[in-house]
Amino acid sequence: MHNVLQIAQDLYQTALDKHETRIVNNILAMESFDPVTNNAPSVIKNIAIIVPTLKRYAGGHTSILRLGTYLAKSSYTVTYVSFHNQDTKQMSQIAHDNLSSVMGEFVKYVDARKEHYDVCIATSWESVYWTKQLDGYKMYFVQDFEPYFFKLSERYILAKKTYELGFHIVSLGKWNVKRIQEHCTLKGKVSWVDFPYEPSEYKNMPRDFSTYAGKKLVNIAVYSKEEGKRIPNLLQGILKRASEELGKDGIKLRIRFFGFKKNHNLIVGENCGKLNKKELAHLYQKSDFGMVASMSNISLVPYEMIAIGLPVIEFSEGSYADFLPEDSAILIDFNYKSLVDAIENALNHPQQIEEMTRKASSAISSLSWERTGKEFVDILHEIEGKKI
């Protein structure tokens, strides 16, 4: 059994090494690591947004499509360019599955190389190196500090380097900006826009918080993924021990995970897999708390939970407090006892949870993609030298 496990681990590491080598070699074949000379255009009409292979129901990809669609509605010509040369019909279909109202054209990178764009927007660390080869003012829409996704490896180094290549960085929220300034030597402009959600997609579901008093069965919806930034193992360990401790007081913790692949094995709780919006709304409605680990840039999930009216449990070590008031969620640490205490306190003082949820709802009330899209357009106007 040990030999089989070792063989499997060796095969996985070999595949990972080959994958990293392929990425590094592709970048080295075209990259000098000289910062770009970013000459601001006097007029911006045509915008290219550079993406990898579009995937269904990927939150980051959907955010890119929302931004592109807002720019298209604002009279810009928007083109989504796949540096993986994804089939354009497939790109279009997946984009519409993610965002039915999506606007813009879809092209392969090999075809985009022949065109001039007034602005070229990179959307991930790897896309920066491909965007650098295109003709146009270079921008970088940063949704997370991606070096954190990798251990200290060649991909970590290349991801970190992207912030030093002279692109005009536009961060989704201030958290990324802090990380970039801490870890990198900036060569270009840095701007940021608010981290939004789409209010029309999340309807508040009124709940009677008085029913929380003395509950013996507590339902908790937990968002996690296999990725390290979602601390999948820490979450399970904390919840397992908290569940055992609460059980001593006669409180059963029913844990439902979502976000994992359906075949991912858990040590505690139920794996609901990846859920669509309708399934998520149903899960939130039948849950008493929602739990998320925003250990890097905050995810959309806590916004969804707040919009629907679900009390949120987050981690004080994460980024939640960089975006929303600390008293708008239950913030815990990695000690399972802090989760136990928080749940028991909520059951003893449900009015406090109701007030917390009200504060959270108020904190996101002015946020929307309409607002964030306008902020991005204002940045484009600044590039053109227009007064806002």
DOMIMI-520625 format. One record per residue (C-alpha): residue in one letter; z, x, y; residue number from 0. Coordinates in Angstrom, 3 decimals, padded with zeros to 6 digits, m for minus. Example, Ala and Ser with C-alpha at 12.3 -4.5 7.8 and 13.67 -1.06 7.14 Angstrom:
REM residues 2
(r A (007.800 012.300 m004.500) 0),
(r S (007.140 013.670 m001.060) 1),
//
This chain:
REM residues 388
(r M (000.000 000.000 000.000) 0),
(r H (000.899 002.852 002.363) 1),
(r N (m002.458 004.550 001.668) 2),
(r V (m004.386 001.308 002.369) 3),
(r L (m002.528 000.844 005.643) 4),
(r Q (m003.189 004.447 006.655) 5),
(r I (m006.894 004.079 005.850) 6),
(r A (m007.075 000.919 007.953) 7),
(r Q (m005.321 002.628 010.867) 8),
(r D (m007.639 005.641 010.613) 9),
(r L (m010.746 003.436 010.568) 10),
(r Y (m009.497 001.502 013.610) 11),
(r Q (m008.746 004.714 015.523) 12),
(r T (m012.142 006.162 014.617) 13),
(r A (m013.894 003.007 015.873) 14),
(r L (m011.817 003.083 019.071) 15),
(r D (m012.628 006.758 019.647) 16),
(r K (m016.349 006.110 019.126) 17),
(r H (m016.216 003.152 021.538) 18),
(r E (m014.506 005.266 024.214) 19),
(r T (m016.912 008.156 023.657) 20),
(r R (m019.904 005.817 024.056) 21),
(r I (m018.533 004.414 027.346) 22),
(r V (m017.715 007.877 028.722) 23),
(r N (m021.111 009.306 027.759) 24),
(r N (m022.963 006.377 029.349) 25),
(r I (m021.086 006.939 032.608) 26),
(r L (m021.524 010.718 032.575) 27),
(r A (m025.280 010.280 032.096) 28),
(r M (m025.594 008.706 035.550) 29),
(r E (m022.456 009.657 037.511) 30),
(r S (m021.664 012.568 039.854) 31),
(r F (m018.327 011.158 041.093) 32),
(r D (m019.389 011.716 044.706) 33),
(r P (m018.166 008.887 046.956) 34),
(r V (m020.898 006.566 048.193) 35),
(r T (m022.152 006.538 051.762) 36),
(r N (m021.473 002.899 052.531) 37),
(r N (m023.610 001.860 055.485) 38),
(r A (m022.724 m001.646 056.630) 39),
(r P (m025.712 m004.014 056.835) 40),
(r S (m026.251 m005.821 060.136) 41),
(r V (m027.254 m008.976 058.259) 42),
(r I (m026.097 m010.076 054.802) 43),
(r K (m028.285 m012.530 052.897) 44),
(r N (m028.737 m011.279 049.329) 45),
(r I (m025.666 m010.546 047.203) 46),
(r A (m025.591 m009.100 043.682) 47),
(r I (m022.449 m009.571 041.579) 48),
(r I (m022.339 m007.100 038.707) 49),
(r V (m020.715 m008.269 035.476) 50),
(r P (m020.588 m007.098 031.828) 51),
(r T (m021.402 m009.640 029.085) 52),
(r L (m020.197 m013.049 030.253) 53),
(r K (m017.741 m014.671 027.827) 54),
(r R (m016.759 m018.294 027.404) 55),
(r Y (m013.408 m019.406 028.827) 56),
(r A (m012.532 m015.937 030.151) 57),
(r G (m010.343 m016.505 033.196) 58),
(r G (m011.497 m013.390 035.041) 59),
(r H (m015.160 m014.234 034.483) 60),
(r T (m014.596 m017.796 035.696) 61),
(r S (m012.968 m016.467 038.878) 62),
(r I (m016.046 m014.308 039.503) 63),
(r L (m018.267 m017.352 039.040) 64),
(r R (m016.099 m019.370 041.447) 65),
(r L (m016.426 m016.656 044.082) 66),
(r G (m020.178 m016.396 043.565) 67),
(r T (m020.577 m020.158 043.751) 68),
(r Y (m018.641 m020.347 047.018) 69),
(r L (m020.856 m017.595 048.464) 70),
(r A (m023.965 m019.489 047.299) 71),
(r K (m022.666 m022.652 048.968) 72),
(r S (m022.189 m020.564 052.117) 73),
(r S (m025.969 m019.927 052.257) 74),
(r Y (m026.004 m016.510 050.579) 75),
(r T (m028.508 m015.799 047.804) 76),
(r V (m026.312 m014.855 044.838) 77),
(r T (m027.465 m013.037 041.714) 78),
(r Y (m025.223 m012.228 038.725) 79),
(r V (m026.344 m008.957 037.142) 80),
(r S (m025.325 m008.047 033.571) 81),
(r F (m025.053 m004.270 033.193) 82),
(r H (m025.034 m004.925 029.440) 83),
(r N (m028.457 m006.568 029.908) 84),
(r Q (m027.200 m009.830 028.417) 85),
(r D (m029.875 m012.437 027.745) 86),
(r T (m030.225 m014.457 030.962) 87),
(r K (m030.402 m017.845 029.219) 88),
(r Q (m027.207 m016.997 027.366) 89),
(r M (m025.577 m015.872 030.630) 90),
(r S (m026.508 m019.134 032.312) 91),
(r Q (m025.262 m021.278 029.437) 92),
(r I (m021.919 m019.482 029.192) 93),
(r A (m021.499 m019.543 032.976) 94),
(r H (m022.043 m023.315 033.035) 95),
(r D (m019.595 m023.736 030.148) 96),
(r N (m017.005 m021.863 032.209) 97),
(r L (m017.846 m023.560 035.507) 98),
(r S (m020.149 m026.569 035.348) 99),
(r S (m020.889 m026.387 039.086) 100),
(r V (m021.825 m022.689 039.030) 101),
(r M (m024.526 m021.619 041.486) 102),
(r G (m026.642 m018.465 041.510) 103),
(r E (m029.289 m016.685 039.477) 104),
(r F (m028.831 m014.510 036.388) 105),
(r V (m030.677 m011.248 035.735) 106),
(r K (m030.489 m008.185 033.535) 107),
(r Y (m029.517 m004.853 035.044) 108),
(r V (m032.881 m003.301 034.179) 109),
(r D (m034.535 m005.862 036.446) 110),
(r A (m031.919 m005.605 039.208) 111),
(r R (m032.636 m001.855 039.529) 112),
(r K (m036.010 m002.773 041.054) 113),
(r E (m034.479 m004.923 043.816) 114),
(r H (m032.676 m004.373 047.114) 115),
(r Y (m029.475 m006.302 047.786) 116),
(r D (m027.634 m006.384 051.080) 117),
(r V (m024.324 m006.302 049.197) 118),
(r C (m023.563 m005.295 045.603) 119),
(r I (m020.155 m006.408 044.272) 120),
(r A (m018.583 m004.660 041.279) 121),
(r T (m016.126 m006.799 039.314) 122),
(r S (m014.493 m004.375 036.862) 123),
(r W (m013.897 m000.645 036.540) 124),
(r E (m016.864 m000.036 034.259) 125),
(r S (m019.183 m002.119 036.441) 126),
(r V (m018.410 000.166 039.414) 127),
(r Y (m020.428 003.003 037.888) 128),
(r W (m023.425 000.726 037.327) 129),
(r T (m023.093 m000.878 040.747) 130),
(r K (m023.164 002.568 042.326) 131),
(r Q (m026.765 002.994 041.115) 132),
(r L (m027.998 m000.142 042.897) 133),
(r D (m029.357 m000.355 046.423) 134),
(r G (m026.978 m002.068 048.869) 135),
(r Y (m023.538 m002.016 050.515) 136),
(r K (m020.978 m001.429 047.752) 137),
(r M (m017.980 m003.728 047.335) 138),
(r Y (m015.404 m003.951 044.530) 139),
(r F (m013.753 m007.297 043.745) 140),
(r V (m010.484 m006.181 042.135) 141),
(r Q (m008.648 m008.735 039.989) 142),
(r D (m006.212 m006.278 038.397) 143),
(r F (m005.219 m002.610 038.414) 144),
(r E (m007.259 m001.804 035.328) 145),
(r P (m006.044 001.752 034.626) 146),
(r Y (m002.860 000.079 033.362) 147),
(r F (m004.944 m001.453 030.554) 148),
(r F (m005.340 001.950 028.915) 149),
(r K (m002.977 004.645 027.751) 150),
(r L (m003.494 007.996 029.473) 151),
(r S (m006.988 008.436 028.120) 152),
(r E (m010.463 009.122 029.425) 153),
(r R (m010.910 005.425 030.187) 154),
(r Y (m007.643 005.470 032.168) 155),
(r I (m008.961 008.387 034.224) 156),
(r L (m012.387 006.830 034.784) 157),
(r A (m010.858 003.452 035.701) 158),
(r K (m008.541 005.128 038.221) 159),
(r K (m011.442 007.088 039.684) 160),
(r T (m013.323 003.895 040.617) 161),
(r Y (m010.959 003.288 043.551) 162),
(r E (m011.874 006.703 044.973) 163),
(r L (m015.673 006.293 045.092) 164),
(r G (m015.888 004.853 048.596) 165),
(r F (m016.494 001.208 047.713) 166),
(r H (m015.139 m001.494 050.037) 167),
(r I (m012.316 m002.864 047.894) 168),
(r V (m011.412 m006.555 048.101) 169),
(r S (m008.310 m007.278 046.048) 170),
(r L (m007.217 m010.615 044.663) 171),
(r G (m003.754 m010.528 046.223) 172),
(r K (m001.705 m007.633 047.619) 173),
(r W (m000.235 m006.396 044.321) 174),
(r N (m003.370 m004.438 043.376) 175),
(r V (m003.517 m002.871 046.832) 176),
(r K (m000.005 m001.458 046.394) 177),
(r R (m000.910 000.069 043.025) 178),
(r I (m004.164 001.547 044.336) 179),
(r Q (m002.434 003.092 047.346) 180),
(r E (000.313 004.528 045.113) 181),
(r H (m001.964 006.095 042.503) 182),
(r C (m005.289 006.866 044.189) 183),
(r T (m006.853 008.759 047.082) 184),
(r L (m008.829 006.066 048.841) 185),
(r K (m012.244 006.832 050.330) 186),
(r G (m013.335 003.367 051.498) 187),
(r K (m012.075 000.221 053.179) 188),
(r V (m009.465 m002.003 051.541) 189),
(r S (m009.141 m005.756 052.109) 190),
(r W (m007.451 m008.537 050.192) 191),
(r V (m007.751 m012.288 049.741) 192),
(r D (m005.237 m014.843 048.461) 193),
(r F (m004.873 m015.354 044.713) 194),
(r P (m006.036 m018.972 044.317) 195),
(r Y (m006.288 m021.736 041.781) 196),
(r E (m008.440 m024.869 041.775) 197),
(r P (m006.215 m027.848 042.758) 198),
(r S (m008.757 m030.473 041.678) 199),
(r E (m008.441 m029.356 038.043) 200),
(r Y (m004.655 m029.637 037.717) 201),
(r K (m003.005 m032.998 038.343) 202),
(r N (000.758 m033.185 038.729) 203),
(r M (002.485 m034.842 035.782) 204),
(r P (005.749 m036.396 036.991) 205),
(r R (008.706 m035.724 034.713) 206),
(r D (012.241 m037.035 034.633) 207),
(r F (014.406 m033.928 034.951) 208),
(r S (017.549 m035.931 034.264) 209),
(r T (016.460 m035.983 030.609) 210),
(r Y (017.016 m032.218 030.482) 211),
(r A (020.781 m032.740 030.596) 212),
(r G (022.272 m031.975 027.200) 213),
(r K (018.932 m031.533 025.428) 214),
(r K (019.222 m030.318 021.846) 215),
(r L (015.485 m029.781 021.356) 216),
(r V (013.784 m027.621 024.015) 217),
(r N (009.998 m027.266 023.966) 218),
(r I (008.569 m024.130 025.523) 219),
(r A (004.879 m023.281 026.022) 220),
(r V (004.354 m019.504 026.053) 221),
(r Y (001.216 m017.756 027.261) 222),
(r S (000.403 m014.416 025.692) 223),
(r K (m002.512 m012.429 024.294) 224),
(r E (m002.976 m009.395 022.097) 225),
(r E (m003.252 m007.230 025.230) 226),
(r G (m000.348 m004.938 026.101) 227),
(r K (m000.076 m006.292 029.655) 228),
(r R (000.925 m009.660 028.155) 229),
(r I (003.773 m007.933 026.201) 230),
(r P (003.058 m009.931 023.012) 231),
(r N (005.638 m008.168 020.858) 232),
(r L (008.372 m008.097 023.484) 233),
(r L (007.872 m011.808 024.114) 234),
(r Q (008.165 m012.668 020.442) 235),
(r G (011.231 m010.478 019.985) 236),
(r I (013.001 m011.941 023.020) 237),
(r L (012.190 m015.500 021.984) 238),
(r K (013.220 m014.932 018.376) 239),
(r R (016.662 m013.624 019.319) 240),
(r A (017.107 m016.237 022.035) 241),
(r S (016.185 m018.970 019.563) 242),
(r E (018.768 m017.685 017.084) 243),
(r E (021.449 m017.497 019.778) 244),
(r L (020.705 m020.981 021.132) 245),
(r G (020.826 m022.296 017.578) 246),
(r K (024.483 m021.306 017.401) 247),
(r D (025.123 m023.805 020.194) 248),
(r G (023.123 m026.513 018.459) 249),
(r I (020.026 m026.116 020.624) 250),
(r K (016.683 m025.827 018.831) 251),
(r L (013.964 m023.894 020.676) 252),
(r R (010.486 m025.088 019.714) 253),
(r I (008.063 m022.341 020.749) 254),
(r R (004.319 m022.874 021.080) 255),
(r F (002.201 m019.835 021.931) 256),
(r F (m001.285 m020.139 023.402) 257),
(r G (m003.825 m017.463 024.349) 258),
(r F (m003.756 m015.527 021.076) 259),
(r K (m006.615 m015.660 018.597) 260),
(r K (m005.811 m018.363 016.081) 261),
(r N (m005.491 m015.881 013.196) 262),
(r H (m002.933 m013.732 015.042) 263),
(r N (000.333 m013.606 013.068) 264),
(r L (003.581 m014.353 014.901) 265),
(r I (007.188 m013.596 013.979) 266),
(r V (008.390 m016.742 015.733) 267),
(r G (006.950 m020.029 016.901) 268),
(r E (003.569 m021.702 016.456) 269),
(r N (000.222 m020.154 017.377) 270),
(r C (m001.891 m022.819 019.112) 271),
(r G (m004.753 m020.377 019.695) 272),
(r K (m006.993 m020.510 022.763) 273),
(r L (m006.927 m023.915 024.450) 274),
(r N (m009.335 m025.710 026.744) 275),
(r K (m008.155 m027.446 029.937) 276),
(r K (m007.556 m030.814 028.263) 277),
(r E (m005.544 m029.217 025.454) 278),
(r L (m003.559 m027.145 027.958) 279),
(r A (m002.686 m030.203 030.021) 280),
(r H (m001.436 m031.939 026.864) 281),
(r L (000.651 m028.892 025.874) 282),
(r Y (002.196 m028.635 029.347) 283),
(r Q (002.992 m032.343 029.357) 284),
(r K (004.967 m032.198 026.119) 285),
(r S (006.793 m028.972 027.084) 286),
(r D (010.063 m028.573 028.991) 287),
(r F (009.343 m025.031 030.206) 288),
(r G (006.354 m022.735 030.509) 289),
(r M (006.747 m018.994 029.983) 290),
(r V (004.402 m016.254 031.190) 291),
(r A (004.616 m012.461 031.441) 292),
(r S (002.692 m011.366 034.554) 293),
(r M (003.327 m007.663 034.041) 294),
(r S (000.246 m006.577 036.006) 295),
(r N (m001.531 m008.727 038.610) 296),
(r I (m000.385 m012.333 038.252) 297),
(r S (m002.462 m014.591 036.017) 298),
(r L (m003.739 m018.083 036.743) 299),
(r V (m001.437 m019.583 034.100) 300),
(r P (001.789 m019.835 036.174) 301),
(r Y (m000.245 m021.534 038.917) 302),
(r E (m001.535 m024.052 036.381) 303),
(r M (001.972 m024.752 035.120) 304),
(r I (003.344 m025.159 038.644) 305),
(r A (000.474 m027.435 039.688) 306),
(r I (001.154 m029.718 036.728) 307),
(r G (004.918 m029.711 037.438) 308),
(r L (006.156 m027.571 034.548) 309),
(r P (009.158 m025.287 035.304) 310),
(r V (008.115 m021.660 034.911) 311),
(r I (009.980 m018.762 033.280) 312),
(r E (008.709 m015.318 034.363) 313),
(r F (009.907 m011.708 034.318) 314),
(r S (011.616 m009.989 037.239) 315),
(r E (009.907 m006.723 036.171) 316),
(r G (006.477 m008.304 036.666) 317),
(r S (004.395 m009.311 039.686) 318),
(r Y (005.455 m012.959 040.093) 319),
(r A (007.660 m012.299 043.146) 320),
(r D (004.765 m010.486 044.867) 321),
(r F (002.912 m013.803 045.009) 322),
(r L (005.453 m016.622 044.998) 323),
(r P (009.095 m017.038 046.102) 324),
(r E (011.675 m015.691 043.659) 325),
(r D (013.508 m019.030 043.651) 326),
(r S (010.364 m020.914 042.587) 327),
(r A (010.728 m019.787 038.950) 328),
(r I (013.376 m018.689 036.466) 329),
(r L (013.143 m014.892 036.537) 330),
(r I (014.614 m013.086 033.535) 331),
(r D (014.712 m009.518 032.246) 332),
(r F (014.031 m008.144 028.757) 333),
(r N (017.548 m008.893 027.524) 334),
(r Y (017.241 m012.027 025.377) 335),
(r K (020.656 m013.136 026.664) 336),
(r S (019.177 m013.699 030.132) 337),
(r L (016.765 m016.234 028.614) 338),
(r V (019.598 m017.902 026.702) 339),
(r D (021.711 m018.138 029.861) 340),
(r A (018.772 m019.456 031.901) 341),
(r I (017.975 m022.241 029.434) 342),
(r E (021.590 m023.274 029.016) 343),
(r N (022.085 m023.274 032.802) 344),
(r A (018.982 m025.451 033.218) 345),
(r L (020.270 m027.956 030.668) 346),
(r N (023.644 m028.054 032.422) 347),
(r H (022.145 m028.308 035.934) 348),
(r P (018.778 m030.076 035.687) 349),
(r Q (018.801 m030.883 039.411) 350),
(r Q (018.480 m027.135 040.104) 351),
(r I (015.359 m026.954 037.953) 352),
(r E (013.916 m029.970 039.717) 353),
(r E (014.482 m028.314 043.112) 354),
(r M (013.011 m025.032 041.840) 355),
(r T (009.888 m026.834 040.633) 356),
(r R (009.560 m028.582 043.984) 357),
(r K (009.698 m025.220 045.797) 358),
(r A (007.056 m023.807 043.465) 359),
(r S (004.753 m026.749 044.120) 360),
(r S (005.201 m026.315 047.874) 361),
(r A (004.441 m022.576 047.613) 362),
(r I (000.983 m023.150 046.105) 363),
(r S (000.103 m026.277 048.101) 364),
(r S (m002.151 m024.447 050.580) 365),
(r L (m003.962 m022.313 047.985) 366),
(r S (m007.471 m023.056 046.740) 367),
(r W (m010.765 m021.353 045.950) 368),
(r E (m012.118 m022.979 049.110) 369),
(r R (m009.578 m021.014 051.158) 370),
(r T (m010.047 m017.750 049.252) 371),
(r G (m013.829 m018.071 049.386) 372),
(r K (m013.656 m018.477 053.158) 373),
(r E (m011.451 m015.374 053.390) 374),
(r F (m014.122 m013.425 051.479) 375),
(r V (m016.869 m014.736 053.760) 376),
(r D (m014.784 m013.662 056.766) 377),
(r I (m014.752 m010.125 055.308) 378),
(r L (m018.551 m010.247 054.994) 379),
(r H (m018.736 m011.297 058.647) 380),
(r E (m016.548 m008.356 059.601) 381),
(r I (m018.943 m006.037 057.773) 382),
(r E (m021.812 m007.468 059.821) 383),
(r G (m019.805 m006.970 062.994) 384),
(r K (m019.489 m010.678 063.683) 385),
(r K (m016.433 m012.011 065.455) 386),
(r I (m014.301 m014.346 063.337) 387),
//
